[in-house]
Amino acid sequence: MFAKLAQYRQRLRGVLMRYFPRTAAYLSEAGLRHPQGAASAKPAQAKAPRSRAKANNGAAGAQPPGKKARTASALPRISDTQRTAMRERVAAAVAAGVVSPPSDEQWAMILAPDPLTRIFAGAGSGKSTTLVLRVVFMLCHLGIEPGRLTVISFTNASCAQLREQLRKVLAHWQYPFDASQARQCVRTFHAAMAQQARILLPAARWFEQLGAPGKGDDEPDTPLGARLRTPQQQLLRQVYAQCYAEQPAFRSRVHELLNLPPVDTADERPLPNAPMTPYTLAGEFSAAPLYEVFHAQADFIESIGLRLDRLNAQAVPAAPRERVFIQALVLFRQAFDTHLQAQGLMTFNSAFQRLTEHLAAGEVQPEAVAPLEHLLIDEFQDISPQIVQWLQAVRQALAQGKRGSSLMAIGDDWQSIYGWRGSSPELFVDFDRHFPTPGKRRPSACLMLTTNYRSIEPIIRDGERVLRAVQQMQAKTCEAFRATGKGEHGVRVISGFDLNSQLPQLLTHLQTLCAEVSARPDADRTPVLLLSRRNESLRRVQAALDKRLPVKACSIHRAKGLQAEVAVIIDDSQAIPPHPLRNALYAHSGFFRISYDEAMQDESLRLAYVAITRGVSRVFWYTRTLQGAPKVLAQP
């Protein structure tokens, strides 16, 4: 009797699944049923949501796991049914033209079961689409609430692109996800920090946004070394003048740094104004007012995980002149912080430091860390020690609150190019050192995306050639998906090029390239990408270039993620001067295995790799002299 009844139910279920595929029973079975409240834009509270199912039992339930399940496992258990359902839905999305079919290595990332996973994603490997599908799998098939999942991307521009992609794909899954939810789900590190700061810190305006037109405080962008705006310069100058007038110790060190005679305070004559003589710090390429130099180096020091309010100049393994600079900088920064507090201002670095302290001390409301329970971080190779410290504190707070968490780090140490602002690929390469698994039972899962869907093989191999001298890097071999066509080639070096006298020849070449690309029916939508380390060189070419030509100009640092049929690089790979101060600070921080100078030498080669791998079918490199990457490429 009962056996026949069970058979009848099974047959009825099969009929419903075939003829009524959107029924609740089928959705639950396939892991597609949306969690209750998924359409709400309000971030989830820390209280564990109720689960509609009493037990998972390996079924593909879409509801978020209950508190007990979260404590036992950081990620919901992934069943074969859920994996199959995801593959079927992706196949439908491919047929509808929503996404491209994932490769086996991309599927490994999409369906990864480990709570700690790092992905080495090579240039042109399709990681953005794969990341979007991973988020879709977590939301639609694992039942993770949107308010407990955050995707970190590097800039507001890249966040906007990911949000657009994510909403498009989720719409195909018929998953309710509006613009407000997308904005909360995909953010920069600084926007995620600002959201947490609104809960844990007193209300404040950001120093980095002073004078920025149309910039609100809600979604701070990643600062990428932009020039100081007038209100920021005025505030720094005011603090510098006040510190000079009120602190004899600071005044004497300023005079020592600027090679000025000591101030005579024997008589009652008024003090002179603070000197505005431009100062060139050893290792820097240009001179700047001393208060701007202090600010830039303070940002770097805090970015590599050091606290200026606790920095003892005598403990730093530096030469006497660098110690004097540190002593003056510490005094300046103390005055700067006091002034900011009085004005209701705060720096991004200060907020990261204070939040890290709050989290480490257990002083945290659950809603401050709930959105970070499940983190997916893109461009992980460009994070800094300071952000690593914050992430460690976030994960500690989640563990103390008995909240399971997961972290997927996606990046490519071969494309790490922000060491000058405190980032380091070592943090990604040594991921397990900074983010050990609970109980240190085993290392994090490590996956590779090595297929390059952008460039032909000669370009890929030339890019790899310039990396051979890099001291620390993850070993991998990238493979080209595209075949090399007739007339296509790797990097061709044009040496002896002088932009001052040979600009007309470059313009003619760019015009010829545009004509050649336009004749190709299968060419990339961007015909020519003009790249340089220096914006000044780009501006000169753009000013003389025919505006009708489809040439996109971009600094190499801002070119990641871009591609063009032909990449044209204008760069002399100038020698990098030693930086005694940063070498000493690198050694003092304890985060790095190599010196700052060695890191910059490696970064120069990685920057060349980024430039080379923007090209689809051809790359040209214009340089005055054969040194650095052009020298390597010119060798047979």
N, C-alpha and C positions, 0 to 999 in steps of 0.2 A: 504493500500500500504506500508506505512512505517513499520507497525507492521509485515507484511509478510517479508519485507526486513530484519528486525531485527532478525526474527526467522531464516531466511536463513543464516545470518552471524553467529548466535550462533551455528547452526548445522555444518557449515563449520569449525568453530573454533574447535568443538568437534572432527571432522574427522581429522583435522591437529594434534591435540593433541594426538590422538590415533596412527596415522600412521607416523607422522613426529615429534617425541617428542623433537627433538633438534632445532626446528625452533625458531626464535627470539621471536615470539608471545608467544609460550609456555614458553620459558625461563623467559620472563618478568612476565607472569602470575604466574609462580611458584616461583618467587623471586630468580631465579638462574642466571640471566644474570649478567655477570661480569661488573663492572664499567669500563668506558673507561680509559685506562692507567693503569689497574691493574697489568700488567706485568712489569711495570717500577720499577727498584730498587731504584730510586731516591726518597727521602722522600718528601711527599706532602708539598707544600707551604701553608701558612695560608689562602690565598685567597680562598673563597668558590668556589668549582667546580660548573660548570653549571649542572643543573638537566635536564635530557631529558624529564621528565614529568612535566607538569605545576603544577599539584597538586597530592598529594598522594591519597586522597579520600579513604583511607583504603585499597588500592590495594597493592599487594606485589611487589612494584617497587624495583629494585636492586640498582638503582643509589643512591649515597650519597645524603642526603637531602640538600637543598639549605640553604643559610645563614639564611633566615627567619625561616625555620624549625628548624635549629640548635639552634637559640636563644630561640625559644619557647619550645623546648624539647631537653634534653641532649642526649637522644637516639632516633633514628628513631622509629616512632610508629610501633609496631609489630602487624601485622594483623593475623587473623585466617588462611588465605591462606598461609602466610609465615610459620606459625607453622606446618601446615599440610605438606607443601612441605619439611620442614626439617625432619619431622618424616618419610616421604616416602623415602627420600634419605638415612637416617640413616638405615632404614630397608633394603635397597638395599646393603648398605655397610656391614651390619651384614651378609646378605646372601652371600656376596663375601668374608667374612672372614677378612675384613679390621678392624672392630671394634667389640666389644662385645655389646650386647643389653643393652641400658641404663635402669636403674630402674626408678620408678616414681620420687624419690627424686633427681636423677641425671638429669632427664628431667626438673625438676623445675629450676635447675641451668642453664642448656643449654638455656632455653627459657626465662630466667628472664627478666622482662620488666623494672625494676627499675634502674635509673641511679646510685643509691648508694645501693650496695648489698654486704652483707658479708656472707660467707659460712663457717660454722663450719664443717670441713671435718675430721672425725675420722680416726684413723689408718686403713690402708687397705681398704679405702672406694672407691677407684678407681677415685680419684679426678684428676689425670693427664689426663686420657682419657677423662673425662668429661670436663676438661678445654680446651682440644684440640677441642672437638666438639662445645664448646661455641664460640671459635674463628672462627671456620668454619661457624657457624650460623651468626656471625657478618659480616664476609667478604662476604660470598656467598649469603646470604639471606637478610641481612639488608643493603648491599651495602656500608659498611664502607670501606674507602680506607685503604690499608695496611700501608701507610705512616702516618696514624692518629691513629694507634692502636699499643700498646706496651704491651707485656706480660713480667712481671718481675719474674724471678726465682732466687733462692738463690745463686747458684754457676754456673760457666761455664760448669761444667759437667752436671748438671741438665738442663741447657739451651740447651746443645747439644742434650740431649735426647728428650726434648720437640720439638725442631726444626725438628728432624728426624720424630717424630710422626706426627707433623703438616703437613709436606710436603707429607707424605704418604697418609694421609686422604684427603688433598686437591687435590691430584692427582686423587683420585677416583671421586671427584666432577668435575674433568677436569678444575680446577681453576689454571691458570698460577701463579706459586709461586716458584721462583728459590732460590738457596742457599743464595744469597746476600740479598734478601728480608727476608728470614727466620732469617738471622743474625741480620738484623735491627729490626725485629719485636719481637724477643725473646732475652732478655738481662738480665744481673744482674743490680741491682740498680747502682752499680759503673760504669758499661758500659753506662747506660742511662745518668748518671751524666756526664761522660766524653764526650759523644756526645754533650750535652748541653754546657759544658765548652768550647768546640772548637769554639762555636759561641759567647759566652758571655764573656769569660775570655782570658787573654793573653796566648799564647802558652807556655806550661810548661811540663816538665817531672814529673812523679810521684815518690815521695820518696819511696812509697811502692813497686815499681818495680825495685829499684836499685839492681843490681847484680842478677836479675832473668834471667836465660838463656832462650832465645827464646821468651821472653814476649814483645809483642808490647803494644802500648798505647791505641789501639783501643777498646779492650774488657777487661778492668780490671776486675779481679775476686774479689769476696768478701773476704776480709782478715779475716781469722779465727784463729788468734792467733798464726800464724807460727813464728818460731824463726827468729830473725833478721839475715840478711845476712851480710857478712863481710863489704861491702861498707856502709851499713846502720850503723853498729856498729862504723866504723871509723868516719863517719860524726858526729854521736852523741858524740863520745869521743872528737872529735876536738872542738865542740861547748862547751862541758862541761869544757874542759881545758881552753879555751879562756874566758869563763864566769867567771871561778874561778880566773883567773889572772887579769881580768879587773874590776870586780865588787866586792868591799868590802862587800856589803850587802849579795850577794850570797855566798861569801866565808865564812862569819861568820855563815850563816845558815847551810851550808854544815858541818862545824865543829860541830855545835850543834847537827845535826842529827846523825853524826858518833861518837859522844861523844869524840871529839878530843879537846885539849886545843886551845884557840884562837891563831891566828897568831900574833906574835909580830912584829909590824911595826914601832917600835920606832927607830931602827937602819936602816942602808941602805943595810942590807943583802938582797939578791934576795929572792923572794917568793918561797916557796916550790912548787913542782909539785902538781897538783890536786890529792887528795887522791883517790885511786881506791879500797878502802876497800869495800868488798861486804856488801850490806845493806839489811836487812830484814824488810820490811814494815809490821806493825801489820795487820794481816788478810791474808797475802800471805804465801804460803807454802815453798818458797825457797828464798835464798838470790841472789842478782844480783848487778852488778855495779850501782851506783846511777843514772847515766845517762840513763840506761835502765829502771830503776824503774820510773824515771820521765816520760820517753816516754810512758810507758804502762799506767800510771795513767792519763796522758794528753789525750791519746786516749779515755779512759773511760769517762773522764769529758766532752770532746767534744761530745762524742756519746750520752750522756744523755741530750744534748741540752744546755749545759752551754758554755759560751765564756770565754776562759782563759784570753783574753786581757781585759775583763771587770770584772773579778772575784776578789772580795774584800775578802781577807782571814778573815778579822774581821767580815764580815757579815755571814760567814759560821758557823753554830752551832757546832763547833768542839772544841776538847780539845787543850791546848796550843801546844803540840808536833805536832799534825796534822796541826795546823795553821802555824807553822814554815815550815812544809813540803810544804804546799800550797804556801807560800811566795817564797820559793826557786824554786818551780816548775814554778811559773808565770815568774820569772826572766829568768829561763832556756829556757822556751818556747819562750819568746820574742827574745832571742838571736838565738834560733833555726830557728824561722820564718825569721829573718833577713838574716841568712846564706842561707836558702833555696832560698829566693828571689834572692840573689846575684848569686846563681848557676843555676837559671832558673828551680827550682824544686818547687813542691807543694805537700801537703798531700791531701789525699781524704777528710779528715775532713774539711780542709781549703776550698777546692773547694765547698763542700756542703754549708758551711757557706756563702761564697761569692755569690754563685748562689742564695741562699735564700734571701740575701739582695737585689741583682739586681732585682729579680722577685717581691719582696714585694714593691720595690720602683717604679715599672712600667718600669724599664730600660730593656726592653726585645724585641728582634726581634720576630715576629710571628713564624718564622721557628724554634725557640728554644723550643717552647712548643707544636708545632703542633703534633709531634709524640706521645705526652702524653695525647691527648684529650680523648682517650679511654684506660684506664689502667686496666689490670687484674694482680693482684699481688698474687703470690703463696707464701706460708710460711709466711703469714702476721704476725704471732705471733712472729717472730724473728726480726722484724724491731725495730729501735731505735727511741728515741725522736728526734734526729737530722734529721733522714730521714722523720719523720712525719712533722717537720717544713718545710722541702723542698717540700714535697707533698702539704702541705697547700698553700705554696707560688705559686706552679705550678697551682693549681686549682684557686687561686686568679687571676693569670695572664690570665688564660683562660677566666674567667668571665669578666675581664676588657676588654678583646679583643672581647667580645660578641661571644665567642666560647663555644658551649655546650660541656659538658664533662661527662664522666661516670667513675665510679670506682667500680670494683668488687674485694673484698678482700677475699682470700681463705686461711684458716689456721686452726690450731687446738691448742688452748691454752694449752691443755693437753701435747703437745709436744714442748713447748717452753723451749729451753735448752741453750740459749746464753746470759743469764743475766750477766754473768761475763764480757762480752764485751759491755754492755750497753743496750741490748735489753730487752723488757718486754712484757709479755702477757697482761698486763693491757691496753696497747695501742689498742689491738684487742678487749678485753672484753668491754672497754669503747669507742668503735669506734665512736659512735654518739657524744660523747663529743669533739672529735678531728676533725670529719668530719660531721658537721651538714648539713642537707638538706637545700636547699635554703629557706630562710624565717622561718626555724625551724618549718615547718608545721607538720612534722611527722618524726619518726626515719627511719633509713635505713631499707631496707628489710633484713630479717635474715632467712637464710635457713640452713638446717641440712643434712649432709650426714652421717648417723649413721650405715649403714650396713657395716660390716667388711667382706670383701671377702677373707681375708688372713687367719686369725687364727680361731681355734676352740673356742667354748664358754668358756671352763675352762681357757684358756689363757687370753681371754678378761676379764673375771671376776677377775682373779688375778692381771691383770694390773690395773683395777679400784680400787681394794682394797688398793693398795699403794698410791692412789691419795686422799683417804678420808681425810687425814690431811692437804691437800693443802688449803690455806686460801682463795684464789680468783680463781675461775674457772667457766666456763660456764657449767651449768648442762645439761647433756645429757646421754642417755643410748644407748650403742652400741649393736648391735645384730649380731650374727654370721650367715653367709650365709652357711658355711660348717657344716656338721654334724660331731660329734665327733666319730671317729672310734675306733676299738679295739686296746688297748694298748696306745692310745693317752691320754695326760694329760696336766694339767697346769704346774705351776712352781714347781719343786722339789728342795728344798734347801739342799745343802751338806755343813754343817757347820764344823768348826774345820779344814778347809783345809789350808795347808801351802804349797805354791808353791815351796819353797826351798826343802822340803823333800818329797813332794807327787806328784811331776811332773810326774813320771812314771805311777801312777794310772790314772791321767788325760789323758795322752797319750793313754793308753789302752782303756779308755772310749770313746775317740774320734774315735779311730779305730773301736770299736764295733758299734758306731752310724753310721759311714759311711757304714759299711757292712749291717746294718739293713735297712738303707734308700735305698741302691742300690737294695735291693730285692723287693722294692715297685714299681709297675709299674706306679702309679699315683703320685709319689713323686715330690716335687718342684725341679726345675732345679739346685738349690743350696742346696746340702745335709745338710751341717753343717755350721753355722755362729758362729764364736768365737768372743766374745765381751768383752771389758773392758774399764774402764775410762782411764786407763794408758797404753800408748804405750809400756812402758818397759815390762809389764807383757806379752803382746802379742808377743813381739820380743823373749822373753825367750821360750815361747811355740813353736813358729814357728821354732826357731833354732833347737829344738829337735824333731820336728814332721816330720814324713815321708812325703816327698814332693809329693808323688804320691797320697796322700789322698785328697779328694775333700773338704778341709776345708778352708773357707774364713775367714780371720781375719781382724777385723776392730774396730777402736775406736767407742764408742757409739755415740759420737758427729757426726761422719761421716757415721753412719749407717741408718739415716733416708731415707726411700724409699727402703731400702734393705729388703729382707726376705729370709728365709731358712726353710727347713723342720724341722730342729732342731736348736734352739738357745742355745748356751752354754755361760753363763756369768761368768766372773772371776772378782769379785769386793768385797771389804770389806766395802763399804759405810762409809768411814771414816768421823769422825765428822768434821763439818765445823767451823773454828775458827771465832770469831767476827772480823769485819773489821771496826774500828772506822772512818777511813777517808771516806770510801764509804757510811757508814751510814749517815755521816754529809752531804755529797754531794747529796745523795738521797733526804734528807729532804730539802735541799736548792733549788733543781731543781724545785720543785712544780709539777712534773709529776706523782709522785707515792703515793699510799695510804699506803704502808707498808714500813718497813725499808729494807735496803739491806740485812742484815742478815736473815730476814724473807723470803725475795725473794730467797735467796740461799738455805734455807731449803726447800722451795717449789720446787725449781729447781732440787734439789737432788732426790726428789720423781718423778718428771716428767722425769728425765733422766732414772730412773729405769723403768718407764712405756714405754719409747721408746725402751729400751733394750728388755723388755718382749714381746712386740708386734711385734718383728721381727720374732718370731717363728710361724710356721704354725701348727704343730701338737704336739710338745713337747718343753719344756724349762727346762734347768738345771741351777742352780745358785750355784757356788762355792764361799764360803766366809770363812774367818778365824773366825770372831765373828758375833753373831747375833745382829746387830744394823741396824737402818734405815730400808730400804725396806726388806732385808732378815728377820729381826725380825717380821715385819708385816706378811710376807708370811709364816713364820714357825708356826704362831698361827693357831689353828684349826678354 
